[in-house]
Amino acid sequence: MEENEVVLDEEQKSKLGKRSNFATKRRNEILFLITLFAFPVIHKIIFYIGGNINSFTLAFQRYDGGLEKFVWTGFDNFKQVFNDLKNSVMLRTGMKNTMFLYLMETFVSIPISLLCSYFVVKKVPGHDFLKVVFFLPSLVSGVVMVLMYKYFCEYALPDVAQSLFHKKLPLILSEYPYAFPMMMLYSLWVGFAGGIVMYVGNMSKVPEGVTDAAQIDGVSVMGEFWHITMPAVYPLLTVYLITGLTAMFTGSGAIFTFYQYNAPQYCYTTGYFLFTKVMGDNASNFTYPYPAAVGMLVTLIVAPLTFLLKWALEKFGPTEG
């Protein structure tokens, strides 16, 4: 009996030891996960949630230089924004250019990207050339692409015009009315890159047997594109359209890369206008409340439009057939 009791005691100790090792291992794993996720969670709380709360409160405040602190002023900043919409050339120009960029992206860039991606997938003649031309911006740094584009517009094109037509071109990247259209052209070209890469990947997932069966049944090329290819890329297209709308008034294109803080007024977008208020040479505590008020007004406009667009895309999107 005594020997059996000793054996049982050793077994119990072994079990207790295993449980202790398991608990220690489990505790170490939990500590590791807490350490791993602590930084991004804290970063999110401070710079996103805290930043948005601070932006919300700033919209109703102004900086008092005498007191050296922000004081509540009610809706004064919003009144200033509405007043500037009537009188400020930069803000009205920024709104107009922003709308132009969004419409170009939605109704020009995205449809052309879809068609070019479809041609690449179908391996039409010249599809390899399309790959090089449209994939190039996604492989090269954005700053390098801007430098190449600037040198092309400022040196190559004037030399070609002078040698072939004996005409002197204006400074198309800085003079009105050429600068902003040239910016739009650059944004259009660069915007193809990421879209085509993603669209081609989704279109390539369509089984060849499905397209072959459609061709045997007499489905036209555009019918195949709409009823077979489009449903495959439609979820991705929905993401692009919705995120494009949410970023409509905050994006500034490549204006900062081209001009830094000295963009011509006729090239301003809303995003660049707000950026100069916050990060420009004249930015200070006195200028921060104004862009906060603009951002809140933009949110009140864009948020319902985003939900409406999401509903429309889900209800009227293409279906397989």
C-alpha positions as CSV (number, residue, x, y, z in Angstrom):
1,M,0.0,0.0,0.0
2,E,2.8,2.4,0.8
3,E,4.5,1.7,-2.5
4,N,1.3,2.4,-4.4
5,E,0.8,5.6,-2.5
6,V,4.3,6.7,-3.5
7,V,3.6,5.9,-7.1
8,L,0.4,7.9,-7.0
9,D,2.2,10.8,-5.5
10,E,4.8,10.8,-8.3
11,E,2.0,10.6,-10.9
12,Q,0.2,13.5,-9.3
13,K,3.4,15.5,-9.2
14,S,4.0,14.8,-12.9
15,K,0.5,15.9,-13.8
16,L,0.9,19.0,-11.7
17,G,4.2,19.8,-13.4
18,K,2.7,19.4,-16.8
19,R,-0.2,21.7,-15.9
20,S,2.3,24.2,-14.5
21,N,4.3,24.1,-17.7
22,F,1.2,24.5,-19.8
23,A,0.0,27.4,-17.8
24,T,3.4,29.1,-18.0
25,K,3.5,28.5,-21.8
26,R,-0.1,29.8,-22.2
27,R,0.7,32.9,-20.1
28,N,3.8,33.6,-22.2
29,E,1.8,33.3,-25.4
30,I,-0.8,35.7,-24.1
31,L,1.9,38.2,-23.1
32,F,3.4,37.9,-26.5
33,L,0.1,38.6,-28.3
34,I,-0.6,41.5,-26.0
35,T,2.9,42.9,-26.8
36,L,2.4,42.3,-30.5
37,F,-0.9,44.0,-30.8
38,A,-0.3,46.8,-28.2
39,F,1.5,49.1,-30.6
40,P,-1.0,49.1,-33.5
41,V,-4.0,49.4,-31.0
42,I,-2.4,52.3,-29.1
43,H,-1.5,53.9,-32.5
44,K,-5.1,53.6,-33.6
45,I,-6.5,55.0,-30.4
46,I,-4.1,58.0,-30.3
47,F,-3.7,59.0,-34.0
48,Y,-7.1,57.9,-35.4
49,I,-9.7,58.0,-32.7
50,G,-8.0,60.7,-30.7
51,G,-7.2,62.7,-33.9
52,N,-10.8,62.6,-35.1
53,I,-12.1,63.6,-31.7
54,N,-9.6,66.5,-31.7
55,S,-10.6,67.5,-35.2
56,F,-14.3,67.5,-34.2
57,T,-13.7,69.8,-31.2
58,L,-11.4,72.1,-33.2
59,A,-14.2,72.8,-35.7
60,F,-16.0,74.7,-32.9
61,Q,-12.9,76.4,-31.5
62,R,-10.4,79.1,-32.4
63,Y,-6.9,79.8,-31.1
64,D,-6.6,82.8,-28.7
65,G,-3.1,84.2,-29.0
66,G,-3.5,86.2,-25.8
67,L,-4.5,83.2,-23.7
68,E,-2.4,80.8,-25.8
69,K,-5.1,78.2,-25.9
70,F,-8.1,77.1,-28.0
71,V,-11.4,78.7,-26.9
72,W,-14.9,77.7,-28.0
73,T,-16.5,79.9,-30.6
74,G,-19.6,77.9,-31.7
75,F,-20.3,77.9,-35.4
76,D,-18.0,80.8,-36.4
77,N,-15.7,78.5,-38.4
78,F,-18.6,77.1,-40.4
79,K,-19.8,80.6,-41.2
80,Q,-16.4,81.4,-42.5
81,V,-16.4,78.3,-44.7
82,F,-19.7,79.2,-46.2
83,N,-18.5,82.7,-46.7
84,D,-15.4,81.5,-48.5
85,L,-17.4,79.3,-50.8
86,K,-18.9,82.5,-52.1
87,N,-15.7,84.7,-52.1
88,S,-12.6,82.6,-51.8
89,V,-11.1,81.8,-55.3
90,M,-8.9,79.0,-53.9
91,L,-11.6,77.1,-52.1
92,R,-14.1,77.3,-55.0
93,T,-11.3,76.4,-57.5
94,G,-10.3,73.5,-55.2
95,M,-13.9,72.2,-55.1
96,K,-14.3,72.5,-58.8
97,N,-11.0,70.7,-59.6
98,T,-11.8,68.0,-57.1
99,M,-15.1,67.3,-58.8
100,F,-13.3,67.2,-62.2
101,L,-10.7,64.7,-60.8
102,Y,-13.4,62.5,-59.3
103,L,-15.5,62.5,-62.5
104,M,-12.5,61.7,-64.6
105,E,-11.5,58.8,-62.3
106,T,-15.0,57.4,-62.2
107,F,-16.2,57.8,-65.8
108,V,-12.9,57.8,-67.8
109,S,-10.1,56.0,-65.8
110,I,-12.1,53.1,-64.4
111,P,-13.9,52.2,-67.7
112,I,-10.7,52.4,-69.7
113,S,-8.9,50.3,-67.1
114,L,-11.5,47.6,-67.3
115,L,-11.4,47.5,-71.1
116,C,-7.6,47.5,-71.2
117,S,-7.5,44.7,-68.5
118,Y,-10.0,42.7,-70.6
119,F,-7.9,43.1,-73.7
120,V,-4.8,42.0,-71.8
121,V,-6.6,38.9,-70.5
122,K,-8.0,38.1,-73.9
123,K,-4.5,38.5,-75.4
124,V,-5.5,40.8,-78.2
125,P,-2.7,41.9,-80.6
126,G,-0.5,44.4,-78.7
127,H,-1.4,43.3,-75.2
128,D,2.2,43.0,-74.3
129,F,2.7,46.6,-75.1
130,L,-0.3,47.5,-73.0
131,K,1.2,45.7,-70.1
132,V,4.5,47.7,-70.3
133,V,2.8,51.1,-70.7
134,F,0.2,50.7,-68.0
135,F,2.1,48.6,-65.5
136,L,5.2,50.9,-65.6
137,P,3.8,53.4,-63.0
138,S,3.2,50.6,-60.5
139,L,6.9,49.5,-60.7
140,V,8.6,52.9,-60.5
141,S,8.6,55.3,-57.6
142,G,5.9,58.0,-57.8
143,V,8.6,60.7,-57.4
144,V,10.6,59.3,-60.3
145,M,7.4,59.1,-62.4
146,V,6.7,62.8,-61.7
147,L,10.3,63.7,-62.6
148,M,10.1,61.8,-65.9
149,Y,6.8,63.5,-66.7
150,K,8.1,66.9,-65.9
151,Y,11.2,66.5,-68.0
152,F,9.1,65.2,-70.9
153,C,6.7,68.1,-70.7
154,E,9.3,70.8,-70.1
155,Y,12.1,69.7,-72.3
156,A,11.1,66.9,-74.7
157,L,7.8,68.3,-76.0
158,P,9.1,71.8,-76.6
159,D,12.1,70.4,-78.6
160,V,9.8,68.2,-80.7
161,A,7.4,71.1,-81.4
162,Q,10.3,73.4,-82.3
163,S,12.0,70.9,-84.6
164,L,8.9,69.6,-86.3
165,F,6.5,72.6,-86.3
166,H,8.8,75.5,-85.6
167,K,6.5,76.6,-82.8
168,K,7.4,77.5,-79.2
169,L,5.2,75.7,-76.7
170,P,4.1,77.5,-73.5
171,L,5.1,76.2,-70.1
172,I,2.3,73.7,-69.9
173,L,3.0,72.6,-66.3
174,S,2.8,76.1,-64.9
175,E,0.8,78.4,-67.2
176,Y,-3.0,78.7,-67.3
177,P,-5.0,77.0,-68.7
178,Y,-2.6,74.1,-69.4
179,A,-1.3,73.1,-66.0
180,F,-4.3,71.5,-64.5
181,P,-5.3,69.5,-67.6
182,M,-1.7,68.2,-67.8
183,M,-2.1,67.2,-64.1
184,M,-5.3,65.4,-64.9
185,L,-3.6,63.6,-67.8
186,Y,-0.8,62.4,-65.5
187,S,-3.3,61.3,-62.9
188,L,-5.2,59.4,-65.6
189,W,-2.1,57.6,-66.7
190,V,-0.9,56.7,-63.3
191,G,-4.4,55.7,-62.1
192,F,-4.4,52.9,-64.7
193,A,-1.5,51.1,-63.1
194,G,-3.0,49.8,-59.8
195,G,-6.4,49.3,-61.3
196,I,-5.2,47.2,-64.2
197,V,-3.0,45.0,-62.0
198,M,-6.0,44.2,-59.8
199,Y,-8.5,43.8,-62.6
200,V,-6.3,41.5,-64.6
201,G,-5.8,39.3,-61.5
202,N,-9.6,39.0,-60.9
203,M,-10.4,38.5,-64.6
204,S,-7.8,35.7,-64.9
205,K,-9.8,33.7,-62.2
206,V,-12.7,33.2,-64.7
207,P,-12.4,29.5,-65.8
208,E,-11.6,29.1,-69.5
209,G,-14.4,26.5,-69.8
210,V,-17.0,29.1,-69.0
211,T,-15.8,31.6,-71.7
212,D,-15.5,28.7,-74.2
213,A,-19.1,27.6,-73.5
214,A,-20.3,31.2,-73.9
215,Q,-18.6,31.5,-77.3
216,I,-20.1,28.2,-78.4
217,D,-23.5,29.5,-77.4
218,G,-23.0,32.6,-79.6
219,V,-22.4,35.2,-76.8
220,S,-20.8,38.3,-78.2
221,V,-17.5,39.7,-76.9
222,M,-19.3,42.5,-75.1
223,G,-21.9,40.1,-73.8
224,E,-19.1,37.9,-72.4
225,F,-17.5,41.0,-70.8
226,W,-20.7,42.1,-69.1
227,H,-22.2,38.8,-68.0
228,I,-19.1,36.8,-67.3
229,T,-16.1,39.0,-66.7
230,M,-17.8,41.9,-65.0
231,P,-19.3,39.8,-62.2
232,A,-15.8,38.5,-61.4
233,V,-14.4,42.0,-60.9
234,Y,-17.5,43.7,-59.6
235,P,-16.7,43.3,-55.9
236,L,-13.3,45.0,-56.5
237,L,-14.9,47.7,-58.7
238,T,-17.4,48.4,-55.9
239,V,-14.5,48.9,-53.4
240,Y,-12.8,51.3,-55.9
241,L,-16.0,53.4,-56.4
242,I,-16.9,53.6,-52.7
243,T,-13.4,54.5,-51.5
244,G,-13.0,56.9,-54.4
245,L,-16.2,58.7,-53.2
246,T,-15.1,58.8,-49.6
247,A,-11.7,60.3,-50.6
248,M,-13.1,62.7,-53.2
249,F,-12.6,65.9,-51.2
250,T,-9.5,64.8,-49.3
251,G,-7.3,63.5,-52.2
252,S,-5.0,66.0,-54.0
253,G,-3.6,63.9,-56.8
254,A,0.1,64.4,-57.4
255,I,0.0,68.2,-56.9
256,F,2.3,68.2,-54.0
257,T,4.9,66.0,-55.8
258,F,4.8,68.4,-58.7
259,Y,4.8,71.8,-56.9
260,Q,5.5,71.2,-53.2
261,Y,3.9,74.1,-51.4
262,N,3.8,76.5,-54.4
263,A,1.1,75.1,-56.6
264,P,-0.7,77.6,-58.9
265,Q,-4.1,78.6,-57.5
266,Y,-5.8,77.2,-60.6
267,C,-4.4,73.7,-59.8
268,Y,-5.7,73.6,-56.3
269,T,-7.9,70.8,-55.1
270,T,-9.8,70.6,-51.8
271,G,-7.3,68.2,-50.4
272,Y,-4.3,70.3,-51.4
273,F,-6.1,73.5,-50.0
274,L,-6.6,71.8,-46.6
275,F,-3.1,70.4,-46.7
276,T,-1.6,73.9,-47.1
277,K,-3.7,75.1,-44.2
278,V,-2.3,72.4,-41.9
279,M,1.2,71.8,-43.2
280,G,2.0,74.9,-45.4
281,D,4.5,77.7,-44.6
282,N,1.8,79.8,-42.9
283,A,0.3,76.9,-40.9
284,S,-0.1,77.5,-37.2
285,N,-2.6,77.0,-34.3
286,F,-4.6,79.9,-35.8
287,T,-5.2,77.9,-39.1
288,Y,-6.1,74.5,-37.7
289,P,-9.8,75.1,-36.8
290,Y,-10.8,76.1,-40.3
291,P,-9.8,72.8,-42.1
292,A,-11.5,70.9,-39.2
293,A,-14.7,72.7,-40.0
294,V,-14.3,72.0,-43.7
295,G,-13.6,68.3,-43.0
296,M,-16.8,68.0,-40.9
297,L,-18.9,69.6,-43.6
298,V,-17.4,67.3,-46.2
299,T,-18.2,64.3,-43.9
300,L,-21.8,65.3,-43.6
301,I,-22.1,65.5,-47.4
302,V,-20.1,62.4,-48.3
303,A,-21.3,60.0,-45.7
304,P,-24.9,59.7,-46.9
305,L,-23.7,59.7,-50.5
306,T,-21.5,56.8,-49.7
307,F,-24.3,54.7,-48.3
308,L,-26.5,55.6,-51.2
309,L,-23.8,54.6,-53.7
310,K,-23.3,51.3,-51.8
311,W,-27.0,50.5,-52.0
312,A,-27.1,51.4,-55.7
313,L,-24.1,49.3,-56.6
314,E,-25.5,46.3,-54.7
315,K,-29.0,46.6,-56.3
316,F,-28.1,47.4,-59.9
317,G,-24.8,45.6,-60.4
318,P,-24.3,43.1,-63.3
319,T,-25.5,39.5,-62.8
320,E,-24.3,36.3,-64.3
321,G,-26.4,35.1,-67.1
